[in-house]
Amino acid sequence: RENSTENILSSANRLLLHEGRLMLAESTRLLDVYLFLFDDFLLITKIKRNKKKYGGSDTSLIPVCPSLTPELQSFIREGGFCTVLDQPIPLDRLILKNVEPV
Protein backbone atom coordinates (compact mmCIF):
# COMPACT_ATOMS: atom_id res chain seq x y z
CA ARG A 1 0.00 0.00 0.00
CA GLU A 2 1.01 3.56 -0.52
CA ASN A 3 2.14 4.91 2.79
CA SER A 4 3.56 8.20 4.02
CA THR A 5 6.51 6.27 5.40
CA GLU A 6 9.19 5.71 2.74
CA ASN A 7 10.23 2.16 3.54
CA ILE A 8 9.20 0.69 6.89
CA LEU A 9 11.74 -2.12 6.63
CA SER A 10 14.76 0.09 6.02
CA SER A 11 15.32 1.28 9.60
CA ALA A 12 18.90 0.62 10.68
CA ASN A 13 17.72 0.34 14.31
CA ARG A 14 15.08 -2.36 13.66
CA LEU A 15 15.88 -5.95 14.64
CA LEU A 16 14.34 -9.09 13.17
CA LEU A 17 13.59 -11.31 16.18
CA HIS A 18 11.88 -14.27 14.52
CA GLU A 19 10.32 -15.38 11.25
CA GLY A 20 8.41 -18.41 10.07
CA ARG A 21 5.42 -19.99 8.38
CA LEU A 22 1.97 -20.16 9.90
CA MET A 23 -1.55 -21.14 8.87
CA LEU A 24 -3.91 -18.20 9.39
CA ALA A 25 -7.64 -18.86 9.77
CA GLU A 26 -9.54 -16.26 7.75
CA SER A 27 -13.34 -16.68 7.90
CA THR A 28 -13.95 -19.98 6.06
CA ARG A 29 -10.47 -20.67 4.66
CA LEU A 30 -6.90 -21.18 5.77
CA LEU A 31 -4.09 -18.96 4.44
CA ASP A 32 -0.47 -20.01 4.21
CA VAL A 33 1.35 -16.97 5.65
CA TYR A 34 4.92 -16.04 6.56
CA LEU A 35 5.43 -13.87 9.65
CA PHE A 36 8.26 -11.47 10.39
CA LEU A 37 8.50 -10.44 14.05
CA PHE A 38 10.59 -7.30 14.44
CA ASP A 39 11.37 -5.60 17.75
CA ASP A 40 8.67 -2.99 17.11
CA PHE A 41 6.02 -4.64 14.89
CA LEU A 42 4.67 -7.87 13.41
CA LEU A 43 4.47 -8.15 9.62
CA ILE A 44 2.17 -10.76 8.07
CA THR A 45 2.83 -11.71 4.47
CA LYS A 46 0.92 -14.02 2.16
CA ILE A 47 2.89 -16.79 0.50
CA LYS A 48 2.53 -16.87 -3.27
CA ARG A 49 3.83 -19.54 -5.58
CA ASN A 50 4.77 -18.86 -9.20
CA LYS A 51 3.70 -21.44 -11.74
CA LYS A 52 6.94 -20.84 -13.65
CA LYS A 53 10.20 -21.30 -11.79
CA TYR A 54 12.64 -18.41 -11.96
CA GLY A 55 15.86 -19.21 -13.78
CA GLY A 56 14.66 -22.24 -15.71
CA SER A 57 15.67 -25.70 -14.56
CA ASP A 58 18.78 -24.67 -12.59
CA THR A 59 17.36 -22.87 -9.55
CA SER A 60 20.63 -23.07 -7.59
CA LEU A 61 21.89 -19.97 -9.43
CA ILE A 62 19.17 -17.68 -8.07
CA PRO A 63 20.72 -14.96 -5.86
CA VAL A 64 19.14 -15.14 -2.39
CA CYS A 65 19.94 -12.96 0.61
CA PRO A 66 22.11 -15.06 2.99
CA SER A 67 20.42 -13.60 6.09
CA LEU A 68 17.12 -15.32 5.20
CA THR A 69 16.26 -18.61 6.86
CA PRO A 70 17.02 -21.74 4.81
CA GLU A 71 13.27 -22.40 4.56
CA LEU A 72 12.61 -18.98 2.99
CA GLN A 73 15.67 -19.25 0.71
CA SER A 74 14.38 -22.60 -0.56
CA PHE A 75 10.90 -21.18 -1.08
CA ILE A 76 12.29 -18.27 -3.14
CA ARG A 77 14.42 -20.62 -5.23
CA GLU A 78 11.25 -22.58 -6.04
CA GLY A 79 9.72 -19.41 -7.53
CA GLY A 80 7.77 -18.29 -4.47
CA PHE A 81 7.47 -14.81 -3.00
CA CYS A 82 5.70 -13.02 -0.15
CA THR A 83 3.35 -10.06 -0.40
CA VAL A 84 2.32 -7.94 2.58
CA LEU A 85 -1.14 -9.03 3.68
CA ASP A 86 -2.05 -5.99 5.79
CA GLN A 87 -0.57 -3.05 7.66
CA PRO A 88 2.22 -3.98 10.14
CA ILE A 89 0.91 -4.48 13.67
CA PRO A 90 2.79 -2.41 16.27
CA LEU A 91 3.83 -4.61 19.21
CA ASP A 92 2.45 -2.12 21.73
CA ARG A 93 -1.02 -2.73 20.20
CA LEU A 94 -0.71 -6.52 19.93
CA ILE A 95 -2.36 -8.91 22.39
CA LEU A 96 -1.34 -12.58 22.45
CA LYS A 97 -3.64 -15.31 23.74
CA ASN A 98 -3.19 -19.07 24.04
CA VAL A 99 -5.82 -20.88 22.02
CA GLU A 100 -6.62 -24.57 22.30
CA PRO A 101 -6.10 -26.56 19.07
CA VAL A 102 -9.32 -27.19 17.15
C-alpha positions, 0 to 999 in steps of 0.5 A: 500500500502507498504509505507516508513512510518511505520504507518501513523495513529500512530502519537501521535500528530495527531488529528481526527477532523471529520469522516463520510460516503459519496457517492463518484462519480467515473466515472460512479458509486457511491462508499459508502466511509467513510472519516477520517479528521485528522488535517494534512490529509484526508483519504478516505476508501471504505466501505466493507460488509462481507457476513458472520457476525463476531461472529455468531448470537450474534454480541453484543460481538464483541470488538469495539474501544469505540472512534469510532462513534456509526455509525462505531461501528454498521457497524463493528458489522454487519461484515463491514470494511473499506479499504484505497481507495488511498493515504492520501491527505495532507490538504495543497494540498486539495482544497474544492469547493461548488458544486450544487446538481445534 
